[in-house]
């Protein structure tokens, strides 16, 4: 039995701004929360194989095989700062 040919899509590094929540379940100090609200959201870098891409979002996986893959990251294009092909 012949092995399936694995076709890898392009591999990219995506730099993107993450949406974020702050605080714990229950009550949080308002002044501390207001101060934290002023800080910039975190900048994230993700690397993976592109399995889908359109004008709304890009989807990557870090591991891929003939019939299986690792977990998928779906990143909204509005969050993306840069996509660099590796």
Backbone as a printed PyTorch tensor [residue, N CA C, xyz], in Angstrom:
tensor([[[  0.8400,  -1.1840,   0.0000],
         [  0.0000,   0.0000,   0.0000],
         [  0.8840,   1.2470,   0.0000]],

        [[  0.6570,   2.1370,  -0.9370],
         [  1.4560,   3.3570,  -1.0660],
         [  1.0730,   4.3540,   0.0110]],

        [[  2.0850,   5.0510,   0.5180],
         [  1.8200,   6.1010,   1.4980],
         [  1.2090,   7.2990,   0.8070]],

        [[  0.3260,   7.9910,   1.5170],
         [ -0.2680,   9.2240,   1.0020],
         [  0.7870,  10.3090,   0.8980]],

        [[  0.7400,  11.0510,  -0.1560],
         [  1.6360,  12.1980,  -0.3160],
         [  1.1440,  13.3280,   0.5840]],

        [[  2.0210,  13.8630,   1.4160],
         [  1.6580,  14.9830,   2.2870],
         [  1.9970,  16.2700,   1.5560]],

        [[  1.0180,  17.1170,   1.3560],
         [  1.2390,  18.4180,   0.7330],
         [  1.1830,  19.4750,   1.8260]],

        [[  2.3310,  20.0620,   2.1170],
         [  2.3750,  21.1120,   3.1300],
         [  2.0670,  22.4480,   2.4840]],

        [[  1.1740,  23.1800,   3.0700],
         [  0.9240,  24.5390,   2.6220],
         [  2.0690,  25.4080,   3.1080]],

        [[  2.0160,  26.6620,   2.8010],
         [  3.1100,  27.5330,   3.2230],
         [  3.2150,  27.5950,   4.7510]],

        [[  4.4340,  27.7920,   5.1960],
         [  4.7180,  27.9490,   6.6220],
         [  4.9370,  29.4360,   6.8680]],

        [[  4.2810,  29.9640,   7.9010],
         [  4.3380,  31.4010,   8.1620],
         [  4.5880,  31.6960,   9.6380]],

        [[  5.0920,  32.9070,   9.8810],
         [  5.1110,  33.4820,  11.2230],
         [  4.1370,  34.6490,  11.1810]],

        [[  3.1370,  34.6070,  12.0580],
         [  2.1260,  35.6610,  12.1200],
         [  2.3650,  36.4780,  13.3820]],

        [[  2.4870,  37.7870,  13.2230],
         [  2.5760,  38.6920,  14.3670],
         [  1.2100,  39.3490,  14.4950]],

        [[  0.6130,  39.2240,  15.6760],
         [ -0.7560,  39.7170,  15.8380],
         [ -0.9860,  40.2490,  17.2440]],

        [[ -1.9960,  41.1070,  17.3560],
         [ -2.3810,  41.7020,  18.6320],
         [ -3.4800,  40.8340,  19.2400]],

        [[ -3.2730,  40.4020,  20.4640],
         [ -4.2350,  39.5210,  21.1210],
         [ -5.2980,  40.3240,  21.8620]],

        [[ -6.5270,  39.8560,  21.7920],
         [ -7.5850,  40.3960,  22.6620],
         [ -7.3150,  39.8340,  24.0540]],

        [[ -7.7200,  40.5480,  25.0730],
         [ -7.3110,  40.1490,  26.4130],
         [ -8.3930,  40.4730,  27.4300]],

        [[ -8.4540,  39.6540,  28.4510],
         [ -9.2910,  39.9360,  29.6240],
         [ -8.3740,  40.0980,  30.8190]],

        [[ -8.8530,  40.8020,  31.8170],
         [ -8.0550,  41.0070,  33.0220],
         [ -8.9760,  40.8750,  34.2310]],

        [[ -8.4740,  40.2630,  35.2670],
         [ -9.2370,  40.1350,  36.4990],
         [ -9.5560,  38.6880,  36.8170]],

        [[-10.1440,  38.5030,  37.9720],
         [-10.5140,  37.1790,  38.4380],
         [-12.0380,  37.0810,  38.5020]],

        [[-12.5340,  35.8880,  38.6440],
         [-13.9740,  35.7030,  38.8130],
         [-14.3750,  36.3590,  40.1280]],

        [[-15.4290,  37.1190,  40.0870],
         [-15.8610,  37.8390,  41.2840],
         [-15.5350,  39.3160,  41.1500]],

        [[-15.3400,  39.9710,  42.2660],
         [-15.1090,  41.4080,  42.2770],
         [-13.6450,  41.7320,  42.0640]],

        [[-13.4010,  42.8290,  41.3300],
         [-12.0460,  43.3060,  41.0710],
         [-11.9750,  44.7800,  41.4320]],

        [[-10.8140,  45.2200,  41.8530],
         [-10.6040,  46.6100,  42.2210],
         [-10.7300,  47.4970,  40.9810]],

        [[-11.6230,  48.4750,  41.0160],
         [-11.9020,  49.3210,  39.8680],
         [-10.6880,  50.1660,  39.4800]],

        [[-10.0240,  50.7780,  40.4390],
         [ -8.8710,  51.6360,  40.1190],
         [ -7.7440,  50.8260,  39.4800]],

        [[ -7.4650,  49.6400,  40.0090],
         [ -6.4390,  48.7720,  39.4340],
         [ -6.8310,  48.3580,  38.0050]],

        [[ -8.0940,  48.0520,  37.8190],
         [ -8.5800,  47.6460,  36.5040],
         [ -8.4860,  48.7950,  35.5120]],

        [[ -8.8490,  50.0120,  35.9470],
         [ -8.7580,  51.1760,  35.0690],
         [ -7.3020,  51.4460,  34.6730]],

        [[ -6.3800,  51.2660,  35.5980],
         [ -4.9640,  51.4710,  35.3070],
         [ -4.4740,  50.4250,  34.3020]],

        [[ -4.8590,  49.1620,  34.5040],
         [ -4.4570,  48.0880,  33.5910],
         [ -5.0570,  48.3030,  32.1940]],

        [[ -6.2330,  48.8890,  32.1310],
         [ -6.9130,  49.1280,  30.8510],
         [ -6.0950,  50.0300,  29.9340]],

        [[ -5.2090,  50.8520,  30.4860],
         [ -4.3910,  51.7640,  29.6950],
         [ -3.2400,  51.0580,  28.9820]],

        [[ -2.8560,  49.8710,  29.4460],
         [ -1.7140,  49.1660,  28.8410],
         [ -2.0970,  48.5690,  27.4930]],

        [[ -1.1020,  48.4810,  26.6230],
         [ -1.3250,  47.9290,  25.2760],
         [ -1.5890,  46.4240,  25.3570]],

        [[ -2.4210,  45.9180,  24.4570],
         [ -2.6320,  44.4750,  24.4050],
         [ -1.3310,  43.7630,  24.0150]],

        [[ -1.1990,  42.4930,  24.3780],
         [  0.0400,  41.7770,  24.0600],
         [  0.1900,  41.5200,  22.5590]],

        [[  1.4400,  41.5780,  22.1020],
         [  1.7790,  41.2160,  20.7230],
         [  2.2320,  39.7530,  20.7560]],

        [[  1.6330,  38.9340,  19.9090],
         [  1.8830,  37.5010,  19.8880],
         [  2.4910,  37.1270,  18.5430]],

        [[  3.3670,  36.1180,  18.5580],
         [  3.9010,  35.5450,  17.3220],
         [  3.5370,  34.0730,  17.2880]],

        [[  2.9160,  33.6510,  16.2020],
         [  2.5390,  32.2530,  16.0130],
         [  3.1730,  31.7550,  14.7170]],

        [[  3.6430,  30.4950,  14.7350],
         [  4.2550,  29.8830,  13.5660],
         [  3.4850,  28.6180,  13.2340]],

        [[  3.2120,  28.4000,  11.9430],
         [  2.5320,  27.1660,  11.5700],
         [  2.3110,  27.0300,  10.0770]],

        [[  1.7230,  25.8890,   9.7340],
         [  1.3410,  25.5860,   8.3640],
         [ -0.0290,  26.1990,   8.0940]],

        [[ -0.1470,  26.9720,   7.0360],
         [ -1.4310,  27.5780,   6.6770],
         [ -2.3310,  26.4960,   6.0880]],

        [[ -3.4950,  26.2950,   6.7240],
         [ -4.4520,  25.3230,   6.1810],
         [ -5.6850,  26.0130,   5.5990]],

        [[ -5.8570,  27.2990,   5.9150],
         [ -6.9580,  28.0760,   5.3550],
         [ -6.6300,  29.5500,   5.5100]],

        [[ -7.0690,  30.3500,   4.5230],
         [ -6.8400,  31.7900,   4.5810],
         [ -7.8810,  32.4720,   3.7020]],

        [[ -8.5400,  33.4970,   4.2490],
         [ -9.4260,  34.3410,   3.4400],
         [ -9.3220,  35.7670,   3.9580]],

        [[-10.2080,  36.6320,   3.5500],
         [-10.1210,  38.0420,   3.9510],
         [-10.5220,  38.2620,   5.4080]],

        [[-11.1090,  37.2730,   6.0370],
         [-11.5830,  37.4020,   7.4250],
         [-10.6230,  36.8100,   8.4650]],

        [[-10.0120,  35.6650,   8.1350],
         [ -9.1230,  35.0230,   9.1070],
         [ -8.1140,  34.1090,   8.4190]],

        [[ -7.0810,  33.7400,   9.1840],
         [ -6.0760,  32.7860,   8.7280],
         [ -6.0160,  31.6700,   9.7650]],

        [[ -5.9190,  30.4260,   9.2980],
         [ -5.8740,  29.2660,  10.1910],
         [ -4.5750,  28.5160,   9.9700]],

        [[ -3.8690,  28.2310,  11.0800],
         [ -2.6070,  27.5010,  11.0090],
         [ -2.6080,  26.3380,  11.9840]],

        [[ -1.7980,  25.3280,  11.6730],
         [ -1.5370,  24.2210,  12.5920],
         [ -0.0240,  24.0840,  12.7340]],

        [[  0.4240,  23.6410,  13.9060],
         [  1.8660,  23.5290,  14.1260],
         [  2.4070,  22.1710,  13.6940]],

        [[  1.5470,  21.1720,  13.6030],
         [  1.9550,  19.8240,  13.2030],
         [  0.9300,  19.2850,  12.2220]],

        [[  1.4160,  18.5760,  11.1910],
         [  0.4970,  18.0780,  10.1770],
         [  1.0160,  16.7430,   9.6310]],

        [[  0.1030,  15.8160,   9.4010],
         [  0.4260,  14.5200,   8.8210],
         [ -0.5370,  14.2090,   7.6970]],

        [[ -0.4810,  12.9670,   7.1560],
         [ -1.3350,  12.6260,   6.0150],
         [ -2.8300,  12.7860,   6.3170]],

        [[ -3.2580,  12.3900,   7.5120],
         [ -4.6810,  12.4230,   7.8690],
         [ -4.9540,  13.0850,   9.2190]],

        [[ -3.9380,  13.6570,   9.8350],
         [ -4.0890,  14.2270,  11.1770],
         [ -3.3250,  15.5500,  11.2620]],

        [[ -3.6590,  16.3310,  12.2800],
         [ -2.9190,  17.5690,  12.5370],
         [ -3.0250,  17.8980,  14.0180]],

        [[ -2.1660,  18.8100,  14.4540],
         [ -2.2480,  19.3170,  15.8150],
         [ -3.3890,  20.3170,  15.9170]],

        [[ -3.4610,  20.9870,  17.0370],
         [ -4.5360,  21.9560,  17.2240],
         [ -4.3890,  23.1170,  16.2440]],

        [[ -5.5150,  23.7390,  15.9370],
         [ -5.5670,  24.8260,  14.9710],
         [ -5.6890,  26.1640,  15.7000]],

        [[ -4.9860,  27.1690,  15.1930],
         [ -5.1670,  28.5520,  15.6240],
         [ -5.8740,  29.2870,  14.5030]],

        [[ -6.9770,  29.9430,  14.8170],
         [ -7.7130,  30.7550,  13.8470],
         [ -7.5830,  32.2080,  14.2970]],

        [[ -6.8740,  33.0050,  13.5070],
         [ -6.5590,  34.3800,  13.8930],
         [ -7.3120,  35.3460,  12.9760]],

        [[ -8.1390,  36.2250,  13.5420],
         [ -8.8320,  37.2150,  12.7100],
         [ -7.8230,  38.1310,  12.0110]],

        [[ -8.0310,  38.3910,  10.7340],
         [ -7.1290,  39.2530,   9.9640],
         [ -7.0450,  40.6480,  10.5890]],

        [[ -8.1160,  41.1210,  11.2050],
         [ -8.0950,  42.4360,  11.8520],
         [ -7.0740,  42.5000,  12.9850]],

        [[ -6.6920,  41.3520,  13.5690],
         [ -5.7180,  41.3120,  14.6450],
         [ -4.2820,  41.2600,  14.1210]],

        [[ -4.1070,  40.9180,  12.8440],
         [ -2.7880,  40.6360,  12.2650],
         [ -2.0250,  41.9220,  11.9690]],

        [[ -0.7720,  41.9700,  12.4370],
         [  0.1430,  43.0760,  12.1320],
         [  1.0430,  42.7300,  10.9540]],

        [[  1.4450,  41.4320,  10.8510],
         [  2.3860,  41.0130,   9.8140],
         [  2.2850,  39.5080,   9.6030]],

        [[  2.4420,  39.0640,   8.3700],
         [  2.5610,  37.6430,   8.0520],
         [  3.8300,  37.4940,   7.2240]],

        [[  4.7490,  36.6710,   7.7410],
         [  6.0330,  36.4580,   7.0670],
         [  6.1410,  34.9930,   6.6850]],

        [[  6.3020,  34.7290,   5.3830],
         [  6.4410,  33.3550,   4.9190],
         [  7.8350,  32.8620,   5.2640]],

        [[  7.9030,  31.6460,   5.7980],
         [  9.1980,  31.0520,   6.1890],
         [  9.6690,  30.0620,   5.1440]]])
